[in-house]
Amino acid sequence: SFQKIFENEPTHLEAALDYVDVVCYMENNERFEKRLFLLGRLKENFTSTEDVISQDYQAMREVLKDKEKLYSAYMLEVEAEKNICLGFLENDPKRIDKAKLQLKRLQENELICTKYLEDRVNRYLKLIEEYPFEEK
C-alpha cells in the first residue's frame, strides 16, 4: 500500500487514474462496470477521513490552496468519468450530457492544470462524441 501525501499531488491522483486504465486494459475489460467500480474506489480513497494518513491528506487541502485547486479539478474529472460510465451502462444521454458539462467546465474555467488532465479531458470528450447510443 502506498502512502498518499497531499503535497505530492498530482502524482497520486494520476497514478490512481492510470491504475484504473491499466486494470481495465489488462482484464480486457473496456466495459464500463469495472471502470465505474474502480473510479468509485478511487474517489473513496481520496475523500476518506477514516485513517490518520487520510485525515492528514484532507487537512493539507486547507493549507495548500494551489494543490486544492488541482485536487478539485482531478475530482471533477473522476466524477465526469463516473457519469460517462453510468450513462453508457444505463443508456442515459442525460448522464452523458452531465459528464460533458463537467469536462467543459474544466476547460472553460481554466481548471486544467496539467498536460495529463488536459489529455484525459480531451480523450473523454472524444469518446462521448463518438459513442453510439442504442435506440430504446
DSSP file (Angstrom, degrees, kcal/mol; ACC not computed):
  #  RESIDUE AA STRUCTURE BP1 BP2  ACC     N-H-->O    O-->H-N    N-H-->O    O-->H-N    TCO  KAPPA ALPHA  PHI   PSI    X-CA   Y-CA   Z-CA
    1    1 A S              0   0    0      0, 0.0     2,-0.2     0, 0.0     0, 0.0   0.000 360.0 360.0 360.0 136.9    0.0    0.0    0.0
    2    2 A F        -     0   0    0     10,-0.0     2,-0.7     1,-0.0    10,-0.0  -0.575 360.0-126.0 -93.7 160.1    1.3    3.4   -0.9
    3    3 A Q        -     0   0    0     -2,-0.2     2,-0.3     2,-0.0     9,-0.0  -0.898  22.8-147.2-108.1 107.7    1.1    6.5    1.4
    4    4 A K        -     0   0    0     -2,-0.7     2,-0.4     8,-0.0    53,-0.1  -0.553  12.7-168.1 -78.0 136.7   -0.5    9.4   -0.4
    5    5 A I    >   -     0   0    0     -2,-0.3     3,-1.7     1,-0.1     7,-0.2  -0.993  19.9-142.1-127.3 124.8    0.7   12.8    0.6
    6    6 A F  G >  S+     0   0    0     -2,-0.4     3,-1.9     1,-0.3    -1,-0.1   0.838  98.6  62.8 -58.0 -36.8   -1.2   15.8   -0.5
    7    7 A E  G 3  S+     0   0    0      1,-0.3    -1,-0.3    -3,-0.1    -3,-0.0   0.766  99.0  57.7 -60.0 -24.8    2.0   17.9   -1.1
    8    8 A N  G X  S+     0   0    0     -3,-1.7     3,-1.9     2,-0.1    -1,-0.3   0.410  89.3 159.9 -89.2   2.4    2.9   15.4   -3.8
    9    9 A E  T <   +     0   0    0     -3,-1.9    62,-0.1     1,-0.3    61,-0.1  -0.402  50.9  34.6 -67.5 144.3   -0.2   15.8   -5.9
   10   10 A P  T 3> S+     0   0    0      0, 0.0     4,-3.0     0, 0.0    -1,-0.3  -0.933 106.3  76.1 -94.8  14.2   -1.0   15.3   -8.8
   11   11 A T  H <> S+     0   0    0     -3,-1.9     4,-2.2     1,-0.2    -2,-0.2   0.911 100.8  40.1 -53.8 -50.4    1.3   12.2   -8.6
   12   12 A H  H  > S+     0   0    0     -7,-0.2     4,-2.3     2,-0.2    -1,-0.2   0.890 115.9  51.0 -70.0 -38.6   -1.0   10.0   -6.5
   13   13 A L  H  > S+     0   0    0      2,-0.2     4,-2.2     1,-0.2    -2,-0.2   0.923 113.0  45.5 -63.7 -44.1   -4.1   11.1   -8.4
   14   14 A E  H  X S+     0   0    0     -4,-3.0     4,-2.7     2,-0.2    -2,-0.2   0.897 111.9  51.8 -67.0 -39.8   -2.5   10.4  -11.8
   15   15 A A  H  X S+     0   0    0     -4,-2.2     4,-2.3    -5,-0.3    -1,-0.2   0.901 110.1  49.7 -62.9 -39.7   -1.2    7.0  -10.6
   16   16 A A  H  X S+     0   0    0     -4,-2.3     4,-1.9     2,-0.2    -2,-0.2   0.911 112.1  46.9 -66.4 -42.1   -4.7    6.1   -9.3
   17   17 A L  H  X S+     0   0    0     -4,-2.2     4,-2.1     2,-0.2    -2,-0.2   0.900 112.2  50.5 -66.1 -40.2   -6.3    7.0  -12.7
   18   18 A D  H  X S+     0   0    0     -4,-2.7     4,-3.0     1,-0.2    -2,-0.2   0.894 106.8  55.7 -62.4 -38.8   -3.6    5.1  -14.6
   19   19 A Y  H  X S+     0   0    0     -4,-2.3     4,-2.9     2,-0.2     5,-0.3   0.923 105.9  50.8 -58.9 -45.1   -4.2    2.1  -12.3
   20   20 A V  H  X S+     0   0    0     -4,-1.9     4,-2.1     1,-0.2    -1,-0.2   0.939 113.2  46.1 -57.1 -47.7   -7.9    2.2  -13.3
   21   21 A D  H  X S+     0   0    0     -4,-2.1     4,-2.3     1,-0.2    -2,-0.2   0.920 114.0  47.5 -62.0 -45.1   -6.9    2.3  -17.0
   22   22 A V  H  X S+     0   0    0     -4,-3.0     4,-3.5     2,-0.2     5,-0.3   0.918 111.1  49.8 -66.7 -44.4   -4.3   -0.5  -16.7
   23   23 A V  H  X S+     0   0    0     -4,-2.9     4,-2.2     1,-0.2     6,-0.2   0.936 113.0  47.1 -60.6 -45.6   -6.6   -2.8  -14.7
   24   24 A C  H  <>S+     0   0    0     -4,-2.1     5,-3.4    -5,-0.3    -1,-0.2   0.896 116.1  45.5 -63.4 -38.8   -9.4   -2.4  -17.3
   25   25 A Y  H ><5S+     0   0    0     -4,-2.3     3,-1.7     3,-0.2    -2,-0.2   0.937 112.9  48.9 -68.0 -47.5   -6.9   -2.9  -20.1
   26   26 A M  H 3<5S+     0   0    0     -4,-3.5    -2,-0.2     1,-0.3    -1,-0.2   0.839 112.3  48.0 -65.0 -33.4   -5.2   -6.0  -18.5
   27   27 A E  T 3<5S-     0   0    0     -4,-2.2    -1,-0.3    -5,-0.3    -2,-0.2   0.372 111.0-124.4 -85.9   6.5   -8.5   -7.6  -17.8
   28   28 A N  T < 5 +     0   0    0     -3,-1.7     2,-0.6     1,-0.2    -3,-0.2   0.902  67.1 141.4  50.8  42.3   -9.5   -6.8  -21.4
   29   29 A N      < +     0   0    0     -5,-3.4    -1,-0.2    -6,-0.2    -2,-0.1  -0.763  16.4 153.6-121.4  83.7  -12.4   -5.1  -19.8
   30   30 A E        +     0   0    0     -2,-0.6    -1,-0.1    -5,-0.1    -5,-0.1   0.456  44.4 112.6 -88.2  -0.8  -13.3   -2.0  -21.6
   31   31 A R  S  > S-     0   0    0     -7,-0.1     4,-0.7    -3,-0.1     3,-0.1  -0.251  77.0-120.5 -65.5 165.3  -16.9   -2.3  -20.5
   32   32 A F  H  > S+     0   0    0      1,-0.2     4,-2.5     2,-0.2     5,-0.2   0.600  95.1  77.4 -92.6 -11.6  -17.9    0.3  -18.0
   33   33 A E  H  > S+     0   0    0      2,-0.2     4,-2.4     1,-0.2    -1,-0.2   0.961 100.7  41.0 -62.6 -51.0  -18.9   -1.8  -15.0
   34   34 A K  H  > S+     0   0    0      1,-0.2     4,-2.7     2,-0.2     5,-0.2   0.913 115.6  50.8 -64.3 -43.6  -15.3   -2.4  -13.8
   35   35 A R  H  X S+     0   0    0     -4,-0.7     4,-2.7     1,-0.2     5,-0.2   0.920 110.4  49.8 -60.7 -44.3  -14.2    1.2  -14.6
   36   36 A L  H  X S+     0   0    0     -4,-2.5     4,-2.1     2,-0.2    -1,-0.2   0.922 111.4  49.2 -61.0 -44.9  -17.2    2.6  -12.6
   37   37 A F  H  X S+     0   0    0     -4,-2.4     4,-2.1     2,-0.2    -2,-0.2   0.939 113.5  45.7 -59.0 -49.0  -16.3    0.3   -9.7
   38   38 A L  H  X S+     0   0    0     -4,-2.7     4,-2.5     1,-0.2    -2,-0.2   0.879 111.3  51.8 -66.4 -38.3  -12.6    1.3   -9.7
   39   39 A L  H  X S+     0   0    0     -4,-2.7     4,-2.6    -5,-0.2    -1,-0.2   0.881 108.7  52.4 -65.0 -36.5  -13.4    5.0  -10.1
   40   40 A G  H  X S+     0   0    0     -4,-2.1     4,-2.4    -5,-0.2    -2,-0.2   0.915 110.6  46.8 -63.1 -43.0  -15.7    4.7   -7.1
   41   41 A R  H  X S+     0   0    0     -4,-2.1     4,-2.7     2,-0.2    -2,-0.2   0.897 110.9  53.0 -64.6 -40.7  -12.9    3.2   -5.1
   42   42 A L  H  X S+     0   0    0     -4,-2.5     4,-2.1     2,-0.2    -2,-0.2   0.947 110.4  46.6 -59.0 -49.6  -10.5    5.9   -6.2
   43   43 A K  H  X S+     0   0    0     -4,-2.6     4,-1.0     1,-0.2    -2,-0.2   0.920 112.2  51.0 -61.3 -43.7  -12.9    8.6   -5.1
   44   44 A E  H >X S+     0   0    0     -4,-2.4     4,-1.3     1,-0.2     3,-0.8   0.934 110.1  50.2 -55.6 -47.6  -13.5    6.9   -1.8
   45   45 A N  H 3< S+     0   0    0     -4,-2.7    -1,-0.2     1,-0.2    -2,-0.2   0.870 114.0  43.6 -61.2 -39.3   -9.7    6.6   -1.2
   46   46 A F  H 3< S+     0   0    0     -4,-2.1    -1,-0.2     1,-0.2    -2,-0.2   0.492 119.9  40.3 -90.8  -2.8   -9.1   10.3   -2.0
   47   47 A T  H << S+     0   0    0     -4,-1.0    -1,-0.2    -3,-0.8    -2,-0.2   0.425  89.4 116.9-117.6  -3.4  -12.0   11.7    0.0
   48   48 A S     <  -     0   0    0     -4,-1.3    10,-0.2    -5,-0.2    -3,-0.0  -0.226  37.9-177.8 -66.7 151.6  -11.8    9.4    3.0
   49   49 A T        +     0   0    0      8,-0.1    -1,-0.1     9,-0.1     6,-0.1  -0.015  53.1 112.3-129.6  25.1  -11.0   10.6    6.6
   50   50 A E  S    S+     0   0    0      4,-0.1     2,-0.3     5,-0.0    -2,-0.0   0.774  75.4  32.8 -73.6 -28.6  -11.1    7.0    8.1
   51   51 A D  S  > S-     0   0    0      1,-0.1     4,-2.5     0, 0.0     5,-0.2  -0.782  88.1-102.3-128.4 170.5   -7.4    6.8    8.9
   52   52 A V  H  > S+     0   0    0     -2,-0.3     4,-2.5     1,-0.2     5,-0.2   0.889 119.3  51.3 -60.9 -42.8   -4.6    9.1   10.1
   53   53 A I  H  > S+     0   0    0      1,-0.2     4,-2.4     2,-0.2    -1,-0.2   0.924 112.6  46.1 -62.2 -44.4   -3.0    9.3    6.7
   54   54 A S  H  > S+     0   0    0      2,-0.2     4,-2.5     1,-0.2    -2,-0.2   0.879 111.2  52.5 -66.4 -37.9   -6.3   10.2    5.0
   55   55 A Q  H  X S+     0   0    0     -4,-2.5     4,-2.4     2,-0.2    -2,-0.2   0.915 111.2  46.7 -63.4 -42.7   -7.1   12.8    7.8
   56   56 A D  H  X S+     0   0    0     -4,-2.5     4,-2.1     2,-0.2    -2,-0.2   0.912 110.8  53.0 -64.4 -42.5   -3.7   14.4    7.2
   57   57 A Y  H  X S+     0   0    0     -4,-2.4     4,-0.6     1,-0.2    -2,-0.2   0.933 112.6  43.9 -57.5 -48.3   -4.2   14.4    3.4
   58   58 A Q  H >X S+     0   0    0     -4,-2.5     3,-0.9   -10,-0.2     4,-0.5   0.883 110.8  54.7 -67.3 -38.7   -7.6   16.1    3.9
   59   59 A A  H >X S+     0   0    0     -4,-2.4     3,-1.1     1,-0.2     4,-0.7   0.866 101.6  58.5 -62.6 -36.6   -6.2   18.6    6.4
   60   60 A M  H 3X S+     0   0    0     -4,-2.1     4,-2.8     1,-0.3    -1,-0.2   0.702  89.6  72.9 -69.1 -18.4   -3.5   19.7    4.0
   61   61 A R  H << S+     0   0    0     -3,-0.9    -1,-0.3    -4,-0.6     7,-0.2   0.856  96.7  50.5 -62.2 -33.8   -6.1   20.7    1.4
   62   62 A E  H << S+     0   0    0     -3,-1.1    -1,-0.2    -4,-0.5     3,-0.2   0.800 115.8  41.9 -71.8 -29.3   -6.9   23.7    3.7
   63   63 A V  H  < S+     0   0    0     -4,-0.7     2,-1.1     1,-0.2    -2,-0.2   0.894 110.7  52.2 -86.7 -44.5   -3.2   24.7    3.9
   64   64 A L     X  +     0   0    0     -4,-2.8     4,-1.8     1,-0.2     3,-0.2  -0.703  62.1 173.1-101.0  84.3   -2.1   24.2    0.3
   65   65 A K  H  > S+     0   0    0     -2,-1.1     4,-1.9     1,-0.2    -1,-0.2   0.830  76.4  55.3 -65.1 -34.8   -4.6   26.2   -1.8
   66   66 A D  H  > S+     0   0    0      1,-0.2     4,-1.4     2,-0.2    -1,-0.2   0.895 111.6  44.8 -65.8 -37.8   -2.8   25.7   -5.1
   67   67 A K  H  > S+     0   0    0     -3,-0.2     4,-3.0     2,-0.2    -2,-0.2   0.812 106.9  60.7 -73.2 -29.9   -2.8   21.9   -4.6
   68   68 A E  H  X S+     0   0    0     -4,-1.8     4,-2.8     2,-0.2    -2,-0.2   0.907 103.3  50.3 -62.5 -41.8   -6.5   22.2   -3.6
   69   69 A K  H  X S+     0   0    0     -4,-1.9     4,-2.0     2,-0.2    -1,-0.2   0.920 112.8  46.8 -61.1 -43.6   -7.4   23.7   -7.0
   70   70 A L  H  X S+     0   0    0     -4,-1.4     4,-2.2     2,-0.2    -2,-0.2   0.932 112.0  50.0 -63.3 -47.4   -5.5   20.8   -8.6
   71   71 A Y  H  X S+     0   0    0     -4,-3.0     4,-2.5     1,-0.2    -2,-0.2   0.921 110.1  50.8 -57.3 -46.6   -7.2   18.2   -6.4
   72   72 A S  H  X S+     0   0    0     -4,-2.8     4,-2.1     1,-0.2    -1,-0.2   0.882 108.7  51.8 -61.7 -39.3  -10.7   19.7   -7.2
   73   73 A A  H  X S+     0   0    0     -4,-2.0     4,-2.0     2,-0.2    -1,-0.2   0.926 111.2  46.7 -63.6 -44.8  -10.0   19.5  -10.9
   74   74 A Y  H  X S+     0   0    0     -4,-2.2     4,-2.3     1,-0.2    -2,-0.2   0.883 111.2  51.8 -65.9 -37.9   -9.0   15.9  -10.7
   75   75 A M  H  X S+     0   0    0     -4,-2.5     4,-2.3     2,-0.2    -1,-0.2   0.868 108.2  51.9 -67.0 -35.1  -12.0   15.0   -8.6
   76   76 A L  H  X S+     0   0    0     -4,-2.1     4,-2.4     2,-0.2    -1,-0.2   0.892 108.5  51.6 -66.1 -38.6  -14.3   16.7  -11.1
   77   77 A E  H  X S+     0   0    0     -4,-2.0     4,-2.6     2,-0.2    -2,-0.2   0.920 108.9  50.4 -61.0 -44.4  -12.6   14.6  -13.8
   78   78 A V  H  X S+     0   0    0     -4,-2.3     4,-2.4     1,-0.2    -2,-0.2   0.922 110.5  49.4 -60.7 -44.2  -13.3   11.5  -11.8
   79   79 A E  H  X S+     0   0    0     -4,-2.3     4,-2.4     2,-0.2    -1,-0.2   0.909 110.6  50.4 -61.4 -42.3  -17.0   12.5  -11.4
   80   80 A A  H  X S+     0   0    0     -4,-2.4     4,-2.2     1,-0.2    -2,-0.2   0.924 110.6  48.9 -61.9 -44.4  -17.2   13.1  -15.2
   81   81 A E  H  X S+     0   0    0     -4,-2.6     4,-2.3     1,-0.2    -1,-0.2   0.883 110.1  51.4 -64.7 -37.8  -15.8    9.7  -15.9
   82   82 A K  H  X S+     0   0    0     -4,-2.4     4,-2.6     2,-0.2    -1,-0.2   0.914 109.9  50.0 -63.6 -41.8  -18.2    8.0  -13.5
   83   83 A N  H  X S+     0   0    0     -4,-2.4     4,-2.8     2,-0.2    -2,-0.2   0.873 108.6  52.6 -64.5 -36.7  -21.1    9.8  -15.2
   84   84 A I  H  X S+     0   0    0     -4,-2.2     4,-2.5     2,-0.2     5,-0.3   0.946 110.4  47.7 -62.3 -47.6  -19.8    8.6  -18.6
   85   85 A C  H  X S+     0   0    0     -4,-2.3     4,-2.7     1,-0.2     5,-0.2   0.942 114.8  45.3 -58.1 -48.9  -19.8    5.0  -17.3
   86   86 A L  H  X S+     0   0    0     -4,-2.6     4,-2.7     1,-0.2     6,-0.2   0.904 111.7  53.1 -62.9 -41.4  -23.2    5.3  -15.8
   87   87 A G  H  <>S+     0   0    0     -4,-2.8     5,-2.7     1,-0.2     4,-0.4   0.908 114.0  41.4 -61.0 -43.0  -24.6    7.0  -18.9
   88   88 A F  H  <5S+     0   0    0     -4,-2.5     3,-0.3     3,-0.2    -2,-0.2   0.889 115.9  49.6 -73.4 -39.1  -23.3    4.2  -21.2
   89   89 A L  H  <5S+     0   0    0     -4,-2.7    -2,-0.2    -5,-0.3    -1,-0.2   0.897 121.7  34.0 -64.8 -40.0  -24.3    1.4  -18.8
   90   90 A E  T  <5S-     0   0    0     -4,-2.7    -1,-0.2    -5,-0.2    -2,-0.2   0.388 105.4-124.0 -96.7   2.4  -27.8    2.8  -18.4
   91   91 A N  T   5 +     0   0    0     -4,-0.4    -3,-0.2    -3,-0.3    -4,-0.1   0.936  58.9 154.8  51.3  49.2  -28.1    4.1  -22.0
   92   92 A D    >>< -     0   0    0     -5,-2.7     4,-1.4    -6,-0.2     3,-0.8  -0.872  33.8-171.5-116.2  97.7  -28.8    7.5  -20.4
   93   93 A P  H 3> S+     0   0    0      0, 0.0     4,-2.7     0, 0.0     5,-0.2   0.770  85.5  64.7 -59.7 -25.8  -27.9   10.6  -22.6
   94   94 A K  H 3> S+     0   0    0      2,-0.2     4,-2.1     1,-0.2     5,-0.1   0.892 101.5  49.0 -65.8 -38.0  -28.7   12.9  -19.6
   95   95 A R  H <> S+     0   0    0     -3,-0.8     4,-2.4     2,-0.2    -1,-0.2   0.904 111.4  49.8 -64.6 -40.8  -25.8   11.4  -17.7
   96   96 A I  H  X S+     0   0    0     -4,-1.4     4,-2.7     2,-0.2    -2,-0.2   0.911 109.2  51.5 -64.9 -42.0  -23.5   11.8  -20.7
   97   97 A D  H  X S+     0   0    0     -4,-2.7     4,-2.4     2,-0.2    -1,-0.2   0.901 109.3  50.9 -60.5 -40.7  -24.7   15.4  -21.0
   98   98 A K  H  X S+     0   0    0     -4,-2.1     4,-2.3     2,-0.2    -2,-0.2   0.924 110.9  48.3 -62.6 -44.1  -23.8   16.0  -17.4
   99   99 A A  H  X S+     0   0    0     -4,-2.4     4,-2.6     2,-0.2    -2,-0.2   0.912 110.1  52.0 -61.7 -42.7  -20.3   14.5  -17.9
  100  100 A K  H  X S+     0   0    0     -4,-2.7     4,-2.8     1,-0.2    -1,-0.2   0.914 109.3  49.7 -61.6 -42.7  -19.8   16.7  -21.0
  101  101 A L  H  X S+     0   0    0     -4,-2.4     4,-2.4     2,-0.2    -1,-0.2   0.898 110.4  50.7 -61.7 -40.8  -20.7   19.8  -18.9
  102  102 A Q  H  X S+     0   0    0     -4,-2.3     4,-1.7     2,-0.2    -2,-0.2   0.920 112.8  45.4 -63.6 -43.4  -18.3   18.7  -16.2
  103  103 A L  H  X S+     0   0    0     -4,-2.6     4,-1.6     2,-0.2    -2,-0.2   0.905 113.5  49.2 -67.0 -41.4  -15.5   18.2  -18.7
  104  104 A K  H  X S+     0   0    0     -4,-2.8     4,-3.5     1,-0.2     5,-0.3   0.875 106.7  57.0 -64.9 -36.5  -16.3   21.5  -20.5
  105  105 A R  H  X S+     0   0    0     -4,-2.4     4,-2.3     1,-0.2     6,-0.3   0.896 103.6  53.4 -61.6 -39.2  -16.3   23.3  -17.1
  106  106 A L  H  <>S+     0   0    0     -4,-1.7     5,-2.3     2,-0.2     6,-0.9   0.916 115.4  40.7 -59.3 -42.6  -12.8   22.1  -16.6
  107  107 A Q  H ><5S+     0   0    0     -4,-1.6     3,-1.2     3,-0.2    -2,-0.2   0.949 117.9  44.4 -70.2 -50.2  -11.8   23.6  -19.9
  108  108 A E  H 3<5S+     0   0    0     -4,-3.5    -3,-0.2     1,-0.3    -2,-0.2   0.811 113.4  48.8 -71.7 -31.3  -13.8   26.8  -19.7
  109  109 A N  T 3<5S-     0   0    0     -4,-2.3    -1,-0.3    -5,-0.3    -2,-0.1   0.279 110.3-119.6 -91.7  12.1  -12.9   27.7  -16.1
  110  110 A E  T < 5 +     0   0    0     -3,-1.2    -3,-0.2     1,-0.1    -2,-0.1   0.886  69.0 139.5  51.9  44.8   -9.2   27.1  -16.8
  111  111 A L      < +     0   0    0     -5,-2.3     2,-0.9    -6,-0.3    -4,-0.2   0.532  34.4 103.7 -92.0  -9.1   -9.1   24.3  -14.2
  112  112 A I        +     0   0    0     -6,-0.9   -42,-0.1     1,-0.2     3,-0.0  -0.655  40.6 164.8 -78.2 110.6   -6.9   22.1  -16.3
  113  113 A C        +     0   0    0     -2,-0.9     2,-0.3   -43,-0.1    -1,-0.2   0.370  53.3  46.2-114.0   2.8   -3.6   22.5  -14.7
  114  114 A T  S  > S-     0   0    0      1,-0.1     4,-2.1   -44,-0.1     5,-0.1  -0.981  74.3-124.5-141.8 155.6   -1.6   19.6  -16.1
  115  115 A K  H  > S+     0   0    0     -2,-0.3     4,-2.8     1,-0.2     5,-0.2   0.871 112.9  59.2 -62.9 -37.7   -1.0   18.1  -19.5
  116  116 A Y  H  > S+     0   0    0      1,-0.2     4,-2.0     2,-0.2    -1,-0.2   0.937 108.0  43.5 -56.4 -49.5   -2.2   14.7  -18.1
  117  117 A L  H  > S+     0   0    0      2,-0.2     4,-2.8     1,-0.2     5,-0.2   0.891 112.1  53.5 -66.9 -39.9   -5.5   16.2  -17.2
  118  118 A E  H  X S+     0   0    0     -4,-2.1     4,-2.4     1,-0.2    -2,-0.2   0.933 110.3  47.3 -59.2 -46.6   -5.9   18.0  -20.5
  119  119 A D  H  X S+     0   0    0     -4,-2.8     4,-2.3     1,-0.2    -1,-0.2   0.892 112.8  49.2 -62.3 -40.3   -5.2   14.8  -22.4
  120  120 A R  H  X S+     0   0    0     -4,-2.0     4,-2.2    -5,-0.2     5,-0.2   0.920 110.6  49.2 -67.6 -44.6   -7.7   12.9  -20.3
  121  121 A V  H  X S+     0   0    0     -4,-2.8     4,-2.3     1,-0.2     5,-0.2   0.939 113.5  47.0 -59.2 -47.7  -10.4   15.5  -20.7
  122  122 A N  H  X S+     0   0    0     -4,-2.4     4,-2.2    -5,-0.2    -1,-0.2   0.890 109.8  53.9 -62.9 -39.7   -9.9   15.5  -24.5
  123  123 A R  H  X S+     0   0    0     -4,-2.3     4,-2.0     1,-0.2    -1,-0.2   0.910 112.5  42.9 -61.3 -43.0  -10.0   11.7  -24.6
  124  124 A Y  H  X S+     0   0    0     -4,-2.2     4,-2.2     2,-0.2    -1,-0.2   0.827 110.6  54.3 -78.0 -30.5  -13.3   11.5  -22.8
  125  125 A L  H  X S+     0   0    0     -4,-2.3     4,-2.0    -5,-0.2    -1,-0.2   0.911 110.8  48.0 -63.6 -40.7  -14.9   14.4  -24.8
  126  126 A K  H  X S+     0   0    0     -4,-2.2     4,-2.0     2,-0.2    -2,-0.2   0.909 109.6  52.4 -65.2 -42.4  -13.9   12.5  -27.9
  127  127 A L  H  X S+     0   0    0     -4,-2.0     4,-1.4     1,-0.2    -2,-0.2   0.916 109.0  50.5 -59.0 -43.9  -15.4    9.2  -26.5
  128  128 A I  H  < S+     0   0    0     -4,-2.2     3,-0.4     1,-0.2    -1,-0.2   0.921 110.7  48.8 -60.0 -45.1  -18.7   11.0  -25.8
  129  129 A E  H  < S+     0   0    0     -4,-2.0    -1,-0.2     1,-0.2    -2,-0.2   0.848 117.2  41.1 -64.3 -34.6  -18.8   12.4  -29.3
  130  130 A E  H  < S+     0   0    0     -4,-2.0    -1,-0.2    -5,-0.1    -2,-0.2   0.595  86.9 107.2 -92.5 -11.7  -18.1    9.0  -30.9
  131  131 A Y     <  -     0   0    0     -4,-1.4     2,-0.5    -3,-0.4    -4,-0.0  -0.540  62.0-141.9 -77.9 124.0  -20.3    6.7  -28.7
  132  132 A P        -     0   0    0      0, 0.0     2,-0.3     0, 0.0    -2,-0.1  -0.720  12.5-143.4 -85.7 124.7  -23.4    5.4  -30.4
  133  133 A F        -     0   0    0     -2,-0.5     2,-0.3     1,-0.1   -45,-0.0  -0.623  18.6-117.3 -83.3 145.4  -26.4    5.2  -28.2
  134  134 A E        -     0   0    0     -2,-0.3     2,-0.3     1,-0.1    -1,-0.1  -0.595  29.2-114.3 -78.8 140.7  -28.9    2.4  -28.7
  135  135 A E              0   0    0     -2,-0.3    -1,-0.1     1,-0.1   -44,-0.0  -0.582 360.0 360.0 -73.3 136.1  -32.4    3.3  -29.7
  136  136 A K              0   0    0     -2,-0.3    -1,-0.1   -45,-0.0    -2,-0.0   0.455 360.0 360.0 -86.9 360.0  -34.9    2.5  -27.0
